[in-house]
Amino acid sequence: MNLQEIIQRIIPPDETAMRTARERLNALAKPLESLGTLEDAVVKLAGIYGKANFTLGKKAVVVMCADNGVVAQGVSTAGTEVTAIMAAGFTQMQTAVCKLAEAAGADVIPVDMGMAQEVNVAGLRIHRLGAGTKDFSVVPAMSREQALDGIGYGAALVAELAAQGYTILATGEMGIGNTTTSAACAAVLTSISVANATGRGTGLSDDALARKTQVIEDAIALHAPDAGDPVDVLAKLGGFDIAGMVGLYLGGAACHMPIVIDGLISSVAALIAQRICPMAAAYMLPSHLTREPAGAAVMDALGMKPFINAGMRLGEGTGAVMGLQLLTMMEHLYTAMPTLGELLITSYKPKE
């Protein structure tokens, strides 16, 4: 499925279902809008599913694994061998996101989108776009064809998982150097300065952070990515993991499946998907506000307010899985809580 075919399948959520869901929330035995953005999420879910009486069924977090050639410039404290180790850990349910997913009742689906090292373990899906991207301080990170391939794969994966009965997905990623790629994309797409977009990642020193910032600034100047062409930005500055997640968001919108956003890398992918097809954002749900510097600007650009603000920046999809758990609790409240009328209490009225 090519990009245009995916976009053509994306339609607005069901307005009637959303209106009915809002009316039920307002009738529940609680003060009006007292659960804030979580109530908005319930309304959004009703629109996505096309019915006010929805159920969150089979859940999963898809973890896109890839490496980035720009690590050759000293922008990370870890080496690419860590990505391979973590990818194997996902299949064995050993990592942080795996433990959270167990608690949330979600499956973990890891994908090799292009790690530097090949890992042959059962349970790891393979769609390698290369042995990591190229060093974007020298040449574009990937070709436009590779970027589109990654997007197409992510969208096709959502369709496959929908056919297997999954009804909601969370996004996750693993890849050394991906706070560099995501900061670079964020700087171009949000127009914030590179200095304000770039963080310490896995714990860079002051000198290493300055180096990371300069590498991004130089790459943007070298490649002149077109902010009006999100695929161009992705190809020149992004990562294979980001490409795959862009496809997850677009595929979710095409399949009427909600996709929960994780941290910075995941939210940058969401912003690229939204810039490709604005309607896709109607199928996205934010989980948390990352501590990475560009996080707030990206969420503002998406027009979203995350549910959690806990200073998190672990990645892997950990925040998104926590978001899944919050949504599950909200679904139960929404469907099981009595209304004010059922308790013979006078309904709350909004102030004029």
SERO-4910 file (N, C-alpha, C, O; in steps of 0.05 Angstrom, whole numbers):
BEGIN
 pado doro    nc1    nc2    nc3   cac1   cac2   cac3    cc1    cc2    cc3    oc1    oc2    oc3
  Met    A     17    -24      0      0      0      0     18     25      0     35     28     17
  Asn    A     14     43    -20     30     67    -20     18     89     -3     -4     86      7
  Leu    A     33    111      0     25    132     18     -2    144     11    -19    148     28
  Gln    A     -7    149    -14    -32    161    -22    -56    142    -17    -77    152    -10
  Glu    A    -52    117    -21    -73     98    -15    -80     97     14   -104     95     22
  Ile    A    -60    100     31    -64    101     60    -80    126     67   -100    124     81
  Ile    A    -72    149     57    -85    174     63   -114    174     54   -131    184     68
  Gln    A   -119    162     31   -147    162     20   -166    146     38   -190    150     36
  Arg    A   -156    129     55   -173    113     72   -179    126     99   -194    116    115
  Ile    A   -166    149    104   -169    163    129   -193    183    128   -193    201    111
  Ile    A   -213    178    145   -237    195    145   -240    206    174   -228    195    192
  Pro    A   -256    226    177   -261    238    204   -274    218    223   -289    201    214
  Pro    A   -268    220    249   -283    203    268   -312    209    268   -321    229    257
  Asp    A   -328    192    281   -357    194    281   -366    215    301   -363    212    325
  Glu    A   -377    237    290   -386    259    307   -409    252    325   -410    261    348
  Thr    A   -427    235    316   -450    227    332   -442    211    357   -451    216    379
  Ala    A   -423    193    352   -413    177    375   -399    194    395   -401    190    419
  Met    A   -384    214    385   -369    232    403   -389    249    420   -385    253    444
  Arg    A   -409    258    407   -429    275    421   -444    258    442   -448    267    465
  Thr    A   -450    233    436   -464    216    455   -446    209    478   -455    208    501
  Ala    A   -420    205    473   -401    198    494   -398    222    513   -397    219    537
  Arg    A   -397    246    502   -395    270    519   -420    273    536   -417    281    560
  Glu    A   -443    268    525   -468    270    541   -468    250    564   -476    257    586
  Arg    A   -458    226    559   -457    206    580   -437    215    602   -443    213    626
  Leu    A   -414    224    594   -394    233    613   -405    255    631   -401    256    655
  Asn    A   -420    274    618   -431    296    633   -454    287    652   -460    301    672
  Ala    A   -465    264    646   -487    254    663   -477    236    686   -493    231    705
  Leu    A   -452    228    686   -442    210    706   -441    224    734   -441    249    735
  Ala    A   -441    208    755   -443    219    782   -416    230    791   -402    219    809
  Lys    A   -408    252    779   -383    266    785   -387    295    775   -404    300    758
  Pro    A   -371    313    784   -372    340    774   -365    341    744   -350    325    734
  Leu    A   -377    360    730   -372    362    701   -343    366    694   -329    382    707
  Glu    A   -333    350    675   -306    352    664   -285    350    685   -263    360    682
  Ser    A   -291    336    707   -273    334    730   -249    315    725   -230    315    740
  Leu    A   -250    300    703   -228    282    696   -212    293    672   -196    279    660
  Gly    A   -217    318    666   -201    333    648   -196    320    621   -215    311    607
  Thr    A   -171    319    613   -164    308    586   -170    279    583   -173    269    561
  Leu    A   -173    265    605   -181    236    603   -209    234    593   -216    214    580
  Glu    A   -226    253    600   -253    252    589   -252    258    559   -267    246    543
  Asp    A   -235    277    551   -232    282    522   -223    257    507   -231    252    485
  Ala    A   -206    241    521   -196    217    508   -219    197    504   -220    183    483
  Val    A   -237    195    523   -260    177    520   -277    185    496   -286    168    480
  Val    A   -282    211    494   -297    221    471   -283    215    445   -296    207    426
  Lys    A   -257    219    445   -242    213    421   -243    183    414   -246    177    390
  Leu    A   -241    166    433   -243    137    428   -270    130    417   -272    113    398
  Ala    A   -291    142    427   -318    136    416   -319    144    387   -331    129    371
  Gly    A   -308    167    380   -308    175    352   -291    157    334   -299    151    312
  Ile    A   -269    147    344   -252    129    329   -266    103    324   -265     93    301
  Tyr    A   -278     92    344   -292     66    341   -319     69    328   -330     49    319
  Gly    A   -329     93    326   -355     98    313   -378     89    329   -400     84    318
  Lys    A   -375     87    356   -397     80    373   -391     89    401   -369     88    411
  Ala    A   -412     99    415   -408    109    442   -403     87    462   -390     91    482
  Asn    A   -414     63    457   -411     40    475   -388     23    465   -392      0    455
  Phe    A   -364     33    468   -340     18    458   -327      2    481   -332      7    504
  Thr    A   -311    -17    473   -295    -32    491   -266    -33    482   -261    -39    458
  Leu    A   -247    -27    499   -219    -30    492   -212    -60    495   -213    -71    517
  Gly    A   -206    -72    473   -202   -101    473   -172   -108    474   -158   -101    493
  Lys    A   -163   -122    454   -136   -133    453   -116   -110    448   -119    -94    429
  Lys    A    -96   -108    465    -77    -86    465    -49    -95    459    -42   -118    465
  Ala    A    -33    -78    447     -4    -84    443     12    -59    442      1    -37    435
  Val    A     37    -61    448     56    -39    443     76    -49    421     88    -71    424
  Val    A     78    -34    400     96    -40    378    122    -25    382    122      0    383
  Val    A    144    -39    384    170    -26    390    187    -28    365    197    -49    357
  Met    A    192     -5    352    208     -3    328    238      0    336    245     19    350
  Cys    A    254    -18    327    283    -19    335    300    -11    310    296    -23    289
  Ala    A    318      7    314    335     16    292    359     31    303    358     42    325
  Asp    A    380     32    287    404     48    295    408     71    276    397     72    254
  Asn    A    425     90    284    429    115    270    458    121    266    474    121    285
  Gly    A    466    125    240    494    129    233    507    153    246    531    154    249
  Val    A    491    172    255    501    197    267    515    191    294    529    209    304
  Val    A    512    168    305    526    161    330    556    162    326    572    164    345
  Ala    A    566    160    301    594    163    295    605    190    304    630    193    307
  Gln    A    588    209    308    597    236    315    597    240    346    599    263    355
  Gly    A    595    219    361    597    221    390    573    234    403    575    248    424
  Val    A    549    229    392    524    241    403    511    224    424    490    231    434
  Ser    A    522    200    430    510    182    449    531    169    466    554    166    457
  Thr    A    524    163    491    542    149    508    542    119    504    560    105    514
  Ala    A    522    109    490    519     80    486    526     72    457    524     89    439
  Gly    A    533     47    453    539     37    426    515     22    415    496     16    429
  Thr    A    517     16    389    494      3    375    490    -26    385    469    -37    380
  Glu    A    510    -37    399    505    -65    409    482    -65    430    469    -85    434
  Val    A    477    -42    442    456    -40    462    428    -45    448    411    -58    460
  Thr    A    425    -34    424    400    -38    410    394    -68    406    372    -77    410
  Ala    A    415    -82    397    412   -111    392    405   -126    418    388   -144    417
  Ile    A    418   -119    440    413   -132    465    384   -127    474    370   -145    483
  Met    A    375   -102    471    348    -95    480    327   -108    462    306   -116    472
  Ala    A    333   -110    436    314   -123    418    309   -152    426    286   -161    426
  Ala    A    330   -165    433    327   -193    443    312   -193    469    296   -211    474
  Gly    A    317   -173    486    303   -171    512    273   -167    509    258   -177    525
  Phe    A    265   -153    488    236   -149    483    223   -176    477    200   -181    486
  Thr    A    236   -193    463    224   -219    456    222   -238    480    206   -256    481
  Gln    A    239   -232    500    240   -249    524    226   -236    548    227   -246    570
  Met    A    212   -214    542    196   -199    562    213   -191    586    205   -195    609
  Gln    A    237   -180    581    256   -174    602    258   -144    607    269   -136    628
  Thr    A    249   -127    589    255    -98    592    233    -83    607    212    -95    615
  Ala    A    238    -58    611    219    -41    626    191    -41    614    171    -45    627
  Val    A    190    -37    587    164    -36    574    150    -63    576    125    -64    577
  Cys    A    165    -85    576    153   -111    578    139   -115    605    117   -126    606
  Lys    A    152   -106    626    140   -110    652    115    -92    655     95   -101    667
  Leu    A    116    -68    645     93    -51    645     70    -63    628     47    -61    636
  Ala    A     78    -74    605     58    -86    588     44   -110    601     20   -114    598
  Glu    A     60   -125    616     47   -148    630     26   -137    650      4   -149    651
  Ala    A     32   -116    664     13   -105    683    -11    -93    669    -33    -94    679
  Ala    A     -8    -83    644    -29    -70    630    -45    -90    612    -65    -82    600
  Gly    A    -36   -114    611    -50   -134    594    -45   -130    565    -63   -135    548
  Ala    A    -22   -119    558    -15   -114    530      7   -132    520     26   -138    535
  Asp    A      6   -139    495     28   -155    483     50   -136    474     45   -112    470
  Val    A     74   -146    471     97   -131    462    105   -142    435    111   -166    432
  Ile    A    106   -124    415    113   -133    387    137   -117    378    134    -94    369
  Pro    A    161   -128    380    185   -114    371    190   -119    341    184   -140    331
  Val    A    201    -98    328    207    -99    300    235    -89    295    242    -67    304
  Asp    A    251   -104    279    277    -94    270    272    -78    244    268    -90    223
  Met    A    273    -52    247    269    -34    224    296    -28    211    297    -16    189
  Gly    A    318    -35    224    344    -29    213    365    -25    234    377     -4    236
  Met    A    370    -46    250    391    -44    270    418    -49    257    420    -61    236
  Ala    A    439    -39    270    466    -42    259    473    -72    259    487    -81    241
  Gln    A    464    -86    279    470   -115    281    444   -131    276    423   -124    287
  Glu    A    446   -152    261    422   -169    257    419   -187    281    439   -197    292
  Val    A    395   -191    290    389   -208    313    369   -229    304    347   -223    294
  Asn    A    376   -254    307    359   -276    299    347   -289    323    359   -308    334
  Val    A    324   -280    332    310   -291    355    281   -293    348    270   -277    333
  Ala    A    268   -314    359    239   -317    354    224   -294    367    231   -285    389
  Gly    A    204   -285    353    187   -263    363    195   -236    354    181   -217    360
  Leu    A    217   -233    340    226   -207    329    218   -205    300    227   -220    283
  Arg    A    200   -187    294    192   -182    266    215   -168    252    229   -152    264
  Ile    A    217   -173    226    240   -163    210    230   -147    187    215   -157    170
  His    A    238   -121    186    234   -105    162    258    -86    160    254    -62    165
  Arg    A    281    -96    154    305    -81    155    308    -62    131    308    -72    108
  Leu    A    309    -37    136    313    -17    115    342    -12    109    350      2     91
  Gly    A    359    -24    126    388    -21    124    400    -28    151    386    -33    170
  Ala    A    427    -29    152    441    -34    177    445     -7    192    467      2    196
  Gly    A    423      5    199    423     32    210    423     52    188    430     47    165
  Thr    A    415     77    195    415     98    175    444    107    171    462     99    185
  Lys    A    448    124    151    474    136    146    478    159    165    459    169    178
  Asp    A    503    168    167    510    190    185    500    216    173    511    226    153
  Phe    A    479    228    184    467    252    171    484    277    174    477    298    163
  Ser    A    506    275    188    525    298    188    540    299    162    553    319    156
  Val    A    539    278    146    554    276    121    535    274     97    538    289     77
  Val    A    516    256     99    496    251     77    469    248     89    466    245    113
  Pro    A    447    250     73    421    245     85    419    218     99    432    199     91
  Ala    A    403    217    120    401    193    136    391    169    120    401    147    124
  Met    A    373    174    101    362    152     85    352    164     59    349    189     56
  Ser    A    346    147     40    333    157     15    304    161     20    292    151     39
  Arg    A    291    177      3    262    181      5    248    154      1    227    149     14
  Glu    A    258    137    -16    246    111    -20    247     94      6    227     80     12
  Gln    A    269     95     20    270     81     46    250     92     66    237     77     80
  Ala    A    248    118     67    228    131     85    200    121     79    185    114     97
  Leu    A    193    121     54    166    113     45    162     83     50    140     75     57
  Asp    A    183     68     47    181     39     52    175     34     81    158     18     88
  Gly    A    189     49     99    184     46    128    156     54    136    143     41    152
  Ile    A    146     76    124    119     85    129     99     64    120     80     57    134
  Gly    A    103     54     96     85     34     85     84      9    102     63     -3    106
  Tyr    A    108      0    112    108    -24    129     93    -19    155     77    -36    163
  Gly    A     97      4    168     83     10    192     53      9    189     39     -2    206
  Ala    A     43     21    167     15     21    161      4     -7    156    -17    -14    166
  Ala    A     19    -23    141     11    -50    135     11    -67    161     -6    -85    164
  Leu    A     29    -62    179     30    -77    204      5    -71    221     -6    -90    233
  Val    A     -5    -46    221    -30    -41    236    -53    -57    224    -69    -69    238
  Ala    A    -55    -57    197    -76    -72    184    -74   -102    192    -95   -115    196
  Glu    A    -50   -113    192    -46   -141    200    -55   -146    229    -68   -165    234
  Leu    A    -47   -128    247    -54   -131    275    -84   -128    279    -96   -141    296
  Ala    A    -96   -110    264   -126   -107    266   -139   -132    258   -159   -140    270
  Ala    A   -129   -145    237   -141   -171    228   -137   -193    249   -153   -212    249
  Gln    A   -117   -190    267   -113   -209    288   -129   -202    313   -127   -216    333
  Gly    A   -145   -181    312   -162   -175    334   -153   -153    353   -167   -146    372
  Tyr    A   -130   -140    347   -121   -118    364   -138    -94    358   -146    -89    336
  Thr    A   -144    -79    380   -162    -56    377   -149    -30    386   -161     -8    381
  Ile    A   -126    -30    398   -112     -6    406    -82    -13    408    -75    -34    418
  Leu    A    -65      6    398    -37      1    399    -22     25    412    -32     47    411
  Ala    A      0     18    425     18     39    435     44     38    419     51     16    409
  Thr    A     57     60    416     82     61    400    106     61    419    105     73    441
  Gly    A    127     48    410    152     48    425    175     46    406    171     41    382
  Glu    A    199     51    416    223     50    399    247     43    416    247     45    440
  Met    A    267     34    402    294     29    414    314     34    392    314     22    371
  Gly    A    333     52    398    354     57    378    374     78    388    366    100    396
  Ile    A    399     71    387    419     89    396    421    112    376    423    108    352
  Gly    A    421    137    387    423    161    370    396    172    363    395    192    349
  Asn    A    374    160    373    348    170    363    338    195    378    319    208    368
  Thr    A    350    203    400    344    230    410    356    252    393    347    274    392
  Thr    A    378    244    378    390    263    360    373    267    335    368    289    326
  Thr    A    364    245    323    347    246    299    321    260    306    312    277    290
  Ser    A    309    254    328    283    266    335    286    296    342    268    311    335
  Ala    A    307    303    355    312    332    361    316    347    335    306    370    332
  Ala    A    330    335    316    335    349    290    308    353    275    303    374    265
  Cys    A    292    332    274    266    334    261    248    354    275    234    370    262
  Ala    A    248    353    302    231    371    317    239    400    312    222    418    310
  Ala    A    265    406    311    274    433    306    264    444    280    256    467    278
  Val    A    264    427    259    255    436    233    225    439    232    214    458    221
  Leu    A    210    420    244    181    419    242    167    439    260    144    447    255
  Thr    A    180    447    283    167    465    302    179    493    301    169    511    314
  Ser    A    202    496    288    216    521    286    228    530    312    235    554    315
  Ile    A    230    512    332    246    520    356    275    517    350    282    503    331
  Ser    A    292    530    365    321    529    359    331    501    365    320    486    381
  Val    A    353    494    352    365    468    357    374    466    386    372    445    398
  Ala    A    384    488    397    393    488    425    370    481    444    374    467    463
  Asn    A    346    491    437    323    486    454    310    459    449    294    450    464
  Ala    A    318    447    427    306    420    420    323    397    429    314    375    431
  Thr    A    349    403    435    368    381    440    373    376    470    378    395    485
  Gly    A    371    350    477    375    343    505    398    324    508    413    318    489
  Arg    A    402    315    533    426    299    539    422    269    533    441    254    535
  Gly    A    398    261    524    395    233    517    401    214    539    388    215    560
  Thr    A    420    197    535    428    177    555    447    188    577    458    173    593
  Gly    A    451    215    577    467    226    598    493    239    589    514    234    600
  Leu    A    491    255    568    515    268    557    526    289    576    512    302    591
  Ser    A    553    292    575    566    314    589    560    341    576    548    341    554
  Asp    A    567    362    588    563    389    576    577    391    548    565    401    529
  Asp    A    601    381    547    616    382    522    603    365    500    601    373    477
  Ala    A    594    341    508    581    323    489    554    335    479    547    332    456
  Leu    A    540    348    498    515    360    490    520    383    470    505    386    451
  Ala    A    540    398    475    547    420    456    554    408    429    547    419    408
  Arg    A    569    386    429    576    372    404    551    362    389    548    366    365
  Lys    A    533    350    404    508    340    393    492    362    380    481    360    358
  Thr    A    490    385    394    475    408    384    488    418    358    474    424    339
  Gln    A    514    420    358    528    430    334    525    411    310    521    420    287
  Val    A    525    385    316    522    365    294    494    369    281    492    368    257
  Ile    A    474    373    298    447    377    287    445    403    271    434    403    249
  Glu    A    456    424    282    455    450    268    469    448    241    459    458    221
  Asp    A    492    435    240    507    432    215    492    415    195    492    421    171
  Ala    A    479    394    205    464    376    187    440    391    174    435    387    150
  Ile    A    426    406    190    404    422    179    413    441    158    401    445    137
  Ala    A    436    454    164    447    473    144    456    459    119    453    469     97
  Leu    A    468    435    122    478    420     99    456    410     81    458    413     56
  His    A    434    399     93    414    385     77    390    403     70    374    396     53
  Ala    A    387    425     85    364    443     80    338    429     77    324    431     56
  Pro    A    329    413     97    304    398     95    281    417     92    280    439    103
  Asp    A    261    409     76    238    425     70    217    420     92    205    398     92
  Ala    A    212    439    109    192    436    131    164    431    120    147    420    134
  Gly    A    159    440     96    133    435     83    130    408     71    108    401     61
  Asp    A    151    392     71    151    365     61    161    346     83    185    341     84
  Pro    A    143    336    100    151    320    123    167    295    115    184    286    131
  Val    A    162    283     92    177    260     84    206    268     78    225    252     83
  Asp    A    210    292     68    237    302     63    252    305     89    276    298     91
  Val    A    239    316    109    251    320    136    259    293    147    281    289    157
  Leu    A    240    273    145    245    246    155    269    234    141    287    222    154
  Ala    A    270    236    115    291    223    100    318    235    106    338    220    107
  Lys    A    320    261    109    346    274    112    356    273    141    380    271    145
  Leu    A    338    273    160    346    275    188    336    254    207    345    252    230
  Gly    A    317    237    198    304    218    216    317    191    218    340    188    211
  Gly    A    301    172    229    311    145    233    291    125    222    268    132    218
  Phe    A    300    101    219    282     80    209    260     74    229    238     67    222
  Asp    A    266     77    255    246     73    276    224     94    273    200     88    276
  Ile    A    232    119    268    212    140    264    195    135    240    171    138    241
  Ala    A    207    126    218    192    120    194    171     99    199    148    102    191
  Gly    A    178     78    214    159     57    220    136     67    237    113     59    233
  Met    A    142     85    256    121     95    274    103    115    259     79    116    264
  Val    A    114    130    240     97    147    223     76    129    209     53    136    208
  Gly    A     85    106    200     66     87    187     46     76    207     23     72    199
  Leu    A     54     72    232     35     62    252     12     83    255    -11     75    257
  Tyr    A     19    108    257     -1    128    262    -20    131    237    -44    132    240
  Leu    A     -8    131    214    -25    133    190    -42    108    186    -65    110    178
  Gly    A    -30     85    192    -45     60    189    -67     58    210    -88     48    204
  Gly    A    -62     69    234    -83     69    254   -107     85    245   -130     77    248
  Ala    A   -101    109    234   -122    126    224   -137    112    201   -162    114    200
  Ala    A   -123     99    183   -136     85    161   -153     62    170   -173     55    157
  Cys    A   -145     49    192   -159     25    202   -179     32    225   -191     14    236
  His    A   -182     58    231   -199     67    253   -190     53    279   -206     43    295
  Met    A   -164     54    284   -153     43    309   -138     64    323   -121     78    311
  Pro    A   -143     69    349   -128     89    364    -99     80    368    -93     57    373
  Ile    A    -81    100    366    -52     95    371    -43    114    392    -47    138    390
  Val    A    -31    103    414    -22    119    436      7    127    432     25    111    427
  Ile    A     12    153    435     39    165    431     55    161    456     45    163    478
  Asp    A     81    155    453     99    153    476    114    179    480    101    200    484
  Gly    A    141    179    480    157    202    486    166    218    462    151    220    442
  Leu    A    190    229    463    198    248    442    200    235    415    188    246    396
  Ile    A    213    212    413    217    200    386    190    193    375    184    198    351
  Ser    A    173    181    391    146    173    383    129    197    376    114    196    356
  Ser    A    131    219    391    115    243    385    125    257    360    109    269    346
  Val    A    151    256    355    161    268    329    149    252    306    142    264    286
  Ala    A    149    226    308    136    210    287    107    217    284     96    219    262
  Ala    A     93    222    307     65    230    305     62    257    291     43    260    275
  Leu    A     80    275    296     79    301    283     84    299    253     71    312    237
  Ile    A    102    282    245    107    277    216     82    266    204     74    274    182
  Ala    A     70    246    217     45    234    206     23    255    204      8    256    184
  Gln    A     21    273    224      0    294    224      6    314    201    -13    324    189
  Arg    A     31    319    196     38    338    174     32    325    147     25    339    128
  Ile    A     35    299    145     29    284    120     -2    284    116    -11    289     94
  Cys    A    -17    279    137    -46    278    136    -57    289    162    -58    274    181
  Pro    A    -66    314    162    -76    326    187    -97    310    201    -98    309    226
  Met    A   -115    296    186   -136    281    199   -125    257    216   -139    248    233
  Ala    A   -101    249    210    -90    226    225    -88    232    255    -90    214    271
  Ala    A    -85    258    262    -82    265    291   -108    258    306   -107    255    331
  Ala    A   -130    256    293   -155    250    306   -155    221    317   -173    214    333
  Tyr    A   -136    205    308   -134    177    317   -111    172    336   -105    150    343
  Met    A    -98    194    345    -75    192    363    -83    201    391   -100    219    394
  Leu    A    -71    189    411    -76    196    439    -49    200    452    -32    182    451
  Pro    A    -44    223    465    -18    228    478    -18    213    505    -38    210    518
  Ser    A      6    205    514      8    192    540     21    210    560      9    216    581
  His    A     46    218    555     60    234    575     77    256    563     83    255    539
  Leu    A     84    275    579    102    297    570    130    289    577    138    289    600
  Thr    A    146    283    557    173    275    561    190    297    573    184    321    570
  Arg    A    211    289    587    230    309    598    250    319    577    264    338    581
  Glu    A    250    306    554    268    316    532    259    344    524    235    349    522
  Pro    A    278    362    519    271    391    515    250    396    493    234    415    497
  Ala    A    250    382    471    232    387    449    204    377    454    186    382    438
  Gly    A    200    361    475    174    348    479    150    366    480    130    361    467
  Ala    A    152    388    495    129    406    498    123    419    471    100    423    464
  Ala    A    144    427    457    139    441    431    126    422    411    108    431    396
  Val    A    133    397    411    121    377    393     92    373    400     74    372    383
  Met    A     86    370    427     59    366    435     42    391    428     19    388    420
  Asp    A     53    415    432     39    439    424     33    439    394     11    447    386
  Ala    A     52    431    379     48    430    349     26    410    342     12    415    322
  Leu    A     24    389    357      3    369    353    -24    379    364    -45    368    357
  Gly    A    -24    399    381    -48    409    394    -59    389    415    -83    387    418
  Met    A    -40    376    429    -48    355    448    -38    361    476    -17    374    479
  Lys    A    -53    351    495    -45    354    523    -42    326    535    -61    311    539
  Pro    A    -17    318    541    -12    291    551    -26    286    578    -31    305    593
  Phe    A    -31    261    584    -45    253    609    -26    255    633    -34    262    655
  Ile    A      0    248    628     19    245    650     42    265    647     52    269    625
  Asn    A     49    277    669     72    295    670     89    287    694     86    298    716
  Ala    A    107    267    689    122    256    711    152    257    706    168    244    720
  Gly    A    161    274    687    189    277    682    202    252    670    226    247    674
  Met    A    186    236    655    196    211    644    211    215    618    206    234    604
  Arg    A    230    197    612    244    198    587    257    171    581    278    169    569
  Leu    A    244    149    590    255    123    586    253    112    558    271     99    548
  Gly    A    231    119    544    227    108    518    217     80    518    205     71    538
  Glu    A    221     65    497    212     37    493    182     35    490    172     13    482
  Gly    A    167     56    495    138     55    496    127     54    525    104     48    529
  Thr    A    145     58    544    137     56    572    114     76    579     95     68    592
  Gly    A    117    101    571     96    120    577     71    114    563     49    118    574
  Ala    A     73    104    538     49     98    523     34     75    535      9     74    535
  Val    A     48     55    546     34     33    559     21     42    585     -1     33    592
  Met    A     34     61    599     20     73    622     -5     87    613    -26     87    627
  Gly    A     -3    101    590    -27    113    579    -49     93    573    -73     98    578
  Leu    A    -41     70    562    -61     49    557    -75     41    583   -100     37    583
  Gln    A    -60     39    604    -73     31    630    -93     53    639   -114     46    649
  Leu    A    -85     78    636   -104    100    644   -129     98    627   -151    102    637
  Leu    A   -126     93    601   -149     92    583   -167     68    591   -192     70    589
  Thr    A   -155     46    599   -170     23    608   -187     29    633   -210     21    635
  Met    A   -175     44    651   -190     52    675   -212     71    668   -234     69    679
  Met    A   -207     89    649   -228    108    641   -251     94    627   -274    101    630
  Glu    A   -244     74    611   -265     58    598   -283     45    618   -308     45    615
  His    A   -271     34    639   -287     21    660   -305     41    674   -329     36    679
  Leu    A   -294     64    681   -309     85    694   -333     93    677   -355     96    686
  Tyr    A   -326     98    652   -346    108    632   -369     89    628   -392     97    625
  Thr    A   -363     63    628   -384     43    623   -398     33    648   -421     25    647
  Ala    A   -384     34    671   -395     21    695   -406     40    716   -421     32    734
  Met    A   -398     65    715   -406     85    736   -435     93    732   -444     98    709
  Pro    A   -450     96    753   -478    105    750   -480    134    744   -461    149    749
  Thr    A   -502    142    733   -506    171    727   -519    184    752   -528    171    770
  Leu    A   -518    211    751   -530    226    772   -560    220    775   -571    217    797
  Gly    A   -573    216    751   -602    210    752   -607    183    765   -627    181    779
  Glu    A   -590    164    760   -594    137    772   -591    138    802   -602    122    817
  Leu    A   -575    157    812   -571    161    841   -591    181    853   -589    188    876
  Leu    A   -609    191    836   -629    211    844   -616    237    854   -626    249    873
  Ile    A   -594    244    841   -580    269    848   -585    289    825   -585    281    801
  Thr    A   -590    314    831   -594    334    811   -569    337    794   -547    339    804
  Ser    A   -573    338    768   -551    340    749   -536    366    753   -547    387    759
  Tyr    A   -509    365    749   -493    389    749   -500    405    724   -504    394    702
  Lys    A   -500    431    726   -504    449    703   -480    466    699   -469    478    718
  Pro    A   -470    468    674   -447    485    669   -455    514    674   -477    522    670
  Lys    A   -436    530    684   -440    558    689   -443    573    663   -431    566    643
  Glu    A   -460    593    663   -463    610    639   -439    627    634   -438    642    615
***
